[in-house]
Amino acid sequence: MKKGIIVLASIFFLLAGCGANGASGDKKPLKEIRIGIQQSLSPLLIAKEKGWFEEAFEKEGIKVKWVEFQSGPPQFEGLAADKLDFSQVGNSPVIAGQAAGIDFKEIGLSQDGLKANGILVNPDSGIKEVKDLKGKKIAVAKGSSGFDFLYKALDQSGLSADDVTIIQLQPDEAASAFENGSVDAWSIWEPYLSLETIKHGAKLLVNGESTDLYSPGFTLVRTTFSKEHPDEVVRFLKVFNQAVVWQKEHPDEAADLYAKIKDLDKKVVENVLKNTEPLNEVIREDIIKAQQETADFQFKTKAIDKKIDVREVVDNSFIKKALKENVSGGDPS
């Protein structure tokens, strides 16, 4: 923890510097938007599959480029290097990015995260409580929401990172390590929680609900992009809202679609959707409070090297306008 996000922050600074080179004061016509997307079952996938973003933006002569990532921290590298315009990530990458001075704003709450993160163990491991993880090997993606959840769960049980061996792996690598027994536990998010428990018999040790730990998710935009193209930010949120509403109104079709896109068993998908209600909302005060507590915790444990005010990256103006216009009627264009 003491080195993890700090090292990541250093990378952010370097990338941010690279992204700043050659910038000009002239506003250039927008020809393309770059959208970051993870392995999570987000309505972004539905919109991508149905071509809704392409349909909405091509009216303005703007192309849509999708960029896939394993977790949140690499998306911040893209934001820092001016290679990404929009993304959705969990709570911890946002805090690390802000501490590193990355150019972004939180423009919407995409999930509250109470059931989205958890710690998995194998059923025959003998691990029944978080305190039983002492001396064990735990896989987690550095700087991710799972990374933050792990450290807070350990702290809640009277343990620290020094009491366990943390193996920093991205989800695809961690899955193999967990399934073959190379690690004793895995701190991860959906859909991996459902996939491992339903298909491979893993045991959910704790999640955000059982520990009362929020791991919210956010929709982000580069600050410079939002200043230069505010109408397109609203357009983006309106299209995403279309996908959120569609998923809620067509749960069975959504499950079929996700199962097809990600090649997952429909039972796994249905469990994921039960645990991760999609949102496209104003970032609430209780979420900001939870984020501030997380940021203070990370500073205390030296995960970030300075105190931050998480409210500084919150900008609810775009989501308020998008939701108001949706209520007023009309398509996302």
C-alpha positions in Angstrom: 0.0 0.0 0.0 2.8 2.4 0.9 4.4 2.0 -2.6 1.4 0.9 -4.7 -0.6 4.0 -5.5 2.3 6.4 -4.9 4.2 4.7 -7.7 1.1 4.9 -9.8 0.8 8.5 -9.0 4.3 9.1 -10.3 3.4 7.5 -13.6 0.4 9.8 -13.7 2.6 12.9 -13.3 4.9 11.8 -16.1 2.0 11.0 -18.5 0.3 14.2 -17.7 3.4 16.0 -18.6 3.6 14.2 -21.9 -0.1 15.0 -22.6 0.5 18.7 -22.0 3.3 19.0 -24.6 2.3 20.6 -27.8 -1.0 21.9 -26.5 -2.3 25.1 -28.1 -4.8 27.7 -27.0 -6.8 27.2 -30.2 -9.9 25.0 -29.9 -9.9 22.4 -32.6 -13.0 20.9 -34.2 -14.0 17.7 -32.5 -13.6 14.7 -34.8 -13.6 11.8 -32.3 -14.4 10.9 -28.7 -12.5 8.2 -26.9 -14.5 6.1 -24.4 -12.7 3.8 -21.9 -14.5 0.6 -21.0 -13.7 -2.2 -18.5 -14.7 -5.8 -18.1 -17.6 -4.8 -15.8 -21.1 -5.3 -16.9 -21.9 -1.6 -17.4 -24.7 -0.2 -19.6 -21.8 1.2 -21.6 -21.6 -2.3 -23.1 -25.2 -2.2 -24.1 -24.9 1.2 -25.7 -21.7 0.0 -27.5 -23.4 -3.1 -28.8 -26.4 -1.2 -30.0 -24.4 1.6 -31.5 -26.2 4.3 -29.6 -23.2 6.5 -29.0 -22.2 6.3 -32.7 -25.7 7.2 -33.7 -25.9 10.2 -31.4 -22.4 11.6 -32.2 -22.3 10.9 -36.0 -25.0 13.6 -36.4 -22.2 16.1 -35.4 -19.6 14.4 -37.6 -17.9 12.9 -34.5 -16.6 9.3 -34.5 -16.6 7.1 -31.4 -13.5 5.1 -30.4 -13.8 2.4 -27.7 -10.7 1.6 -25.7 -10.7 -1.5 -23.5 -9.0 -1.8 -20.1 -8.6 -4.4 -17.4 -9.1 -2.0 -14.5 -9.4 1.6 -13.5 -5.8 2.8 -13.0 -4.7 2.2 -16.7 -7.7 4.4 -17.7 -6.2 7.3 -15.8 -3.0 6.8 -17.7 -5.1 7.3 -20.8 -6.7 10.5 -19.4 -3.4 11.8 -18.3 -1.8 11.3 -21.7 -4.8 12.9 -23.5 -5.7 9.5 -25.1 -9.1 9.2 -23.4 -12.1 11.5 -23.0 -14.6 9.5 -21.0 -14.3 6.6 -18.6 -16.0 4.9 -15.7 -13.9 3.7 -12.7 -14.2 2.8 -9.1 -13.4 5.0 -6.0 -9.7 4.3 -5.5 -8.4 5.1 -9.0 -10.3 8.5 -8.7 -8.5 9.4 -5.5 -5.1 8.4 -6.8 -5.7 10.3 -10.0 -6.8 13.4 -8.1 -3.8 13.2 -5.7 -1.6 13.0 -8.8 -3.1 16.1 -10.3 -4.7 14.4 -13.3 -7.0 16.6 -15.4 -10.5 15.1 -14.9 -14.0 15.7 -13.4 -16.5 13.3 -11.9 -19.7 13.9 -13.8 -22.0 11.2 -12.6 -22.5 8.4 -10.1 -22.6 5.1 -12.0 -23.1 2.8 -9.0 -23.0 2.9 -5.2 -20.7 -0.2 -5.0 -22.0 -1.8 -1.8 -22.0 -5.3 -3.4 -19.7 -4.6 -6.3 -16.4 -5.4 -4.5 -15.5 -8.3 -2.2 -12.9 -10.8 -1.1 -13.0 -14.4 -2.4 -11.5 -17.4 -0.8 -11.6 -21.1 -1.7 -14.1 -23.1 0.3 -11.5 -25.5 1.7 -9.1 -22.8 2.8 -10.2 -22.6 6.4 -10.5 -18.8 6.1 -13.7 -17.8 7.8 -13.1 -14.2 8.8 -10.9 -11.4 7.4 -8.6 -11.8 10.4 -7.8 -15.3 9.2 -6.1 -13.7 6.2 -3.0 -13.0 8.3 0.0 -14.6 6.7 -1.9 -15.4 3.5 -1.3 -14.4 -0.1 -3.9 -12.1 -1.6 -4.3 -11.2 -5.3 -5.5 -7.7 -6.2 -5.1 -5.2 -9.0 -2.9 -2.3 -7.8 -4.8 1.0 -7.3 -8.2 -0.5 -8.2 -11.4 -0.3 -6.1 -10.6 -3.9 -5.0 -7.2 -2.7 -3.8 -8.9 0.0 -1.6 -11.5 -2.4 -0.4 -8.9 -4.9 0.7 -6.9 -2.4 2.7 -10.1 -1.0 4.4 -11.4 -4.5 5.2 -8.0 -5.5 6.7 -7.9 -2.3 8.8 -11.5 -2.9 10.0 -10.3 -6.4 11.3 -7.3 -5.1 13.0 -4.8 -6.1 10.3 -2.5 -4.1 8.0 -0.8 -4.8 4.7 2.2 -6.0 6.6 0.2 -8.9 8.0 -0.5 -10.4 4.6 1.4 -10.9 1.3 -0.2 -8.9 -1.5 0.3 -10.1 -5.0 -0.5 -7.4 -7.5 -2.2 -8.9 -10.5 -4.7 -7.7 -13.1 -8.0 -9.7 -13.1 -7.1 -12.1 -16.0 -3.9 -13.1 -14.2 -5.4 -13.1 -10.8 -8.2 -15.4 -11.9 -5.7 -18.1 -12.9 -3.7 -17.7 -9.7 -6.7 -17.9 -7.5 -8.2 -20.9 -9.3 -4.9 -22.9 -9.2 -4.3 -22.1 -5.5 -1.2 -19.9 -6.1 -2.9 -17.3 -3.9 -5.2 -17.8 -0.9 -7.6 -15.0 -1.5 -8.6 -12.5 -4.2 -10.0 -9.0 -3.7 -12.0 -8.2 -6.8 -15.2 -6.8 -8.2 -18.1 -8.0 -10.3 -18.5 -9.8 -12.6 -15.6 -11.9 -11.2 -17.3 -12.3 -7.8 -20.4 -14.0 -9.3 -18.4 -15.9 -11.9 -16.0 -17.5 -9.3 -18.8 -18.2 -6.7 -21.3 -19.7 -9.2 -19.1 -21.4 -11.7 -16.0 -22.4 -9.6 -17.4 -22.8 -6.1 -15.4 -19.9 -4.5 -16.6 -18.5 -1.2 -17.4 -14.8 -0.7 -15.6 -13.9 2.5 -16.9 -10.3 2.7 -18.3 -7.5 0.5 -19.1 -3.9 0.8 -22.6 -4.6 2.2 -21.3 -6.9 5.0 -18.6 -4.5 6.0 -20.6 -1.3 5.4 -17.8 -0.1 3.0 -18.8 2.0 0.0 -16.9 1.4 -3.3 -18.8 3.8 -5.6 -18.3 4.0 -9.3 -18.1 7.3 -11.3 -18.4 8.5 -14.8 -15.4 10.8 -15.7 -14.4 13.2 -18.3 -11.2 15.1 -19.0 -11.5 18.6 -17.6 -10.2 20.2 -20.8 -12.6 18.2 -22.9 -15.5 19.3 -20.7 -14.5 23.0 -21.0 -14.1 22.8 -24.8 -17.1 20.6 -25.6 -19.7 20.9 -22.8 -22.6 20.0 -25.1 -20.9 16.7 -26.0 -20.5 15.9 -22.3 -24.3 16.3 -21.8 -24.9 14.3 -25.0 -22.6 11.5 -23.6 -24.6 11.4 -20.3 -27.9 11.3 -22.1 -26.9 8.3 -24.3 -25.6 6.5 -21.2 -28.8 7.3 -19.4 -30.7 5.7 -22.4 -28.7 2.5 -21.8 -29.3 2.6 -18.0 -33.0 3.0 -18.5 -33.1 0.3 -21.1 -31.4 -2.2 -18.9 -33.8 -1.5 -16.0 -36.8 -1.9 -18.3 -35.5 -5.0 -20.1 -33.7 -7.0 -17.4 -34.1 -10.4 -19.2 -33.0 -9.0 -22.5 -30.1 -7.2 -20.8 -28.9 -10.4 -19.2 -29.0 -12.2 -22.5 -27.1 -9.5 -24.2 -24.4 -9.3 -21.5 -24.1 -13.1 -21.6 -23.5 -13.0 -25.3 -21.1 -10.1 -25.3 -18.9 -11.5 -22.4 -19.5 -15.2 -23.1 -20.8 -15.7 -19.6 -23.5 -18.1 -18.2 -26.8 -16.2 -17.9 -27.1 -17.2 -14.2 -23.8 -15.5 -13.6 -24.9 -12.4 -15.4 -28.2 -12.3 -13.5 -26.4 -12.4 -10.2 -24.0 -9.6 -11.3 -26.9 -7.4 -12.2 -28.6 -8.1 -8.9 -25.5 -7.0 -7.1 -24.7 -3.9 -9.2 -27.6 -1.7 -10.0 -26.6 0.7 -12.7 -27.0 4.4 -11.9 -26.7 7.7 -13.8 -27.2 10.2 -11.0 -26.0 13.3 -9.4 -23.1 12.5 -7.1 -24.8 12.7 -3.7 -23.5 14.1 -0.4 -23.3 10.7 1.3 -21.1 9.5 -1.6 -18.8 12.5 -1.4 -18.5 11.9 2.4 -17.6 8.3 1.8 -15.0 9.3 -0.8 -13.5 11.8 1.6 -13.2 9.1 4.2 -11.5 6.9 1.7 -9.1 9.6 0.7 -8.2 10.4 4.3 -7.6 6.7 5.0 -5.3 6.4 2.0 -3.4 9.5 3.1 -3.1 8.0 6.6 -1.7 4.7 5.2 0.6 6.6 2.7 -1.3 5.3 -0.3 -1.4 8.9 -1.5 1.2 11.5 -0.5 -1.0 14.5 0.2 -4.4 15.3 1.6 -7.1 16.1 -1.0 -10.6 17.5 -1.0 -12.6 15.1 -3.1 -15.3 17.6 -3.7 -12.9 19.5 -6.0 -13.3 17.0 -8.8 -17.1 16.7 -8.5 -19.0 18.5 -11.3 -22.7 17.8 -11.2 -23.7 20.5 -13.7 -23.6 18.2 -16.7 -25.6 15.3 -15.2 -28.2 17.8 -13.9 -28.6 19.2 -17.4 -28.7 15.8 -19.1 -31.4 14.4 -16.7 -33.4 17.6 -17.0 -33.4 17.4 -20.8 -34.3 13.7 -20.7 -37.3 14.5 -18.6 -38.2 17.2 -21.0 -38.3 14.7 -23.8 -36.4 14.2 -27.0 -33.7 11.8 -28.1 -30.1 11.8 -26.8 -29.0 14.0 -29.7 
